[in-house]
Amino acid sequence: VTSYDLKAEFSVYVNVVRAFTIKDKITKYSKGYGFVEVSQPHEVQKLLDLKYGDKYIRGKPVTIKPARKKTTVRGDDSYVRIPMSDRPYDLEAADPSLPCIHMLVDDVLFKILDNLPVNALIGVERG
């Protein structure tokens, strides 16, 4: 699917300001998703109201979700993660007088875990 395909298909429903697909940096092939920018906030809801299977592009069903803003870690522009929603299973506040992994900001913890080899991650999960 090309950016042109996205714009043409969604222009039937709303006024599309721009549309683009995300491509792999190396192969330049589409990663299978893209973004559509609309002119009015109420048009977003119009697109979200389309159910899975209501919209097809080139014979494939389209899933429509709102875009989420990415978060970066200050001082490290190469690190980007999508923020997690508030998790109900977070532990209660740790004792600030004791060193504890729970005192780390989620972004920092994810950065640390992202650099561990798989066998170390398995060990971390097992506790």
Secondary structure, 3 states (H helix, E strand, C coil): CCHHHHHHHHCCCCCEEEEEEEECCCCCCEEEEEEEEECCHHHHHHHHCCCCCCCEECCEECCCCCCCCCEEECCEEEEEECCCCCCCCCCCCCCCCCCCHHHCCHHHHHHHHHCCCHHHHHHHHHC
